[in-house]
């Protein structure tokens, strides 16, 4: 588990999803699509996506048939995530 804010712990699945959206900031994807990209089970991915919406890392775009998720446009959050990802994978 990794902390992004005081008291907020992120699992490896959360981090995989964050990394996907950080690298593809213009994308909007569904739980099915994200589960394919991160190679995890859809129900787990769907819960992790909703967790990240609560943390304002992702935005949910809900319709009657599905929900699409996109990356935050908040520069402060993006900066924190960039530092977190660099710390985990220094180049």
JORASUL-V103994 format. One record per residue. N is the residue number from 1. RES is the residue in one small letter. SS is DSSP state (H for helix, E for strand, - for the rest). Layout:
n res ss
N RES SS
N RES SS
This chain:
n res ss
1 x -
2 x E
3 x E
4 x E
5 x E
6 x -
7 x -
8 x E
9 x E
10 x E
11 x -
12 x H
13 x H
14 x H
15 x H
16 x H
17 x H
18 x H
19 x H
20 x H
21 x H
22 x H
23 x H
24 x -
25 x -
26 x -
27 x -
28 x E
29 x E
30 x E
31 x H
32 x H
33 x H
34 x H
35 x H
36 x H
37 x H
38 x H
39 x -
40 x -
41 x -
42 x H
43 x H
44 x H
45 x H
46 x H
47 x H
48 x H
49 x H
50 x H
51 x H
52 x H
53 x H
54 x H
55 x -
56 x -
57 x -
58 x E
59 x E
60 x E
61 x E
62 x E
63 x -
64 x -
65 x -
66 x -
67 x E
68 x E
69 x E
70 x E
71 x E
72 x -
73 x -
74 x -
75 x H
76 x H
77 x H
78 x H
79 x H
80 x H
81 x H
82 x H
83 x H
84 x H
85 x H
86 x H
87 x H
88 x H
89 x -
90 x -
91 x -
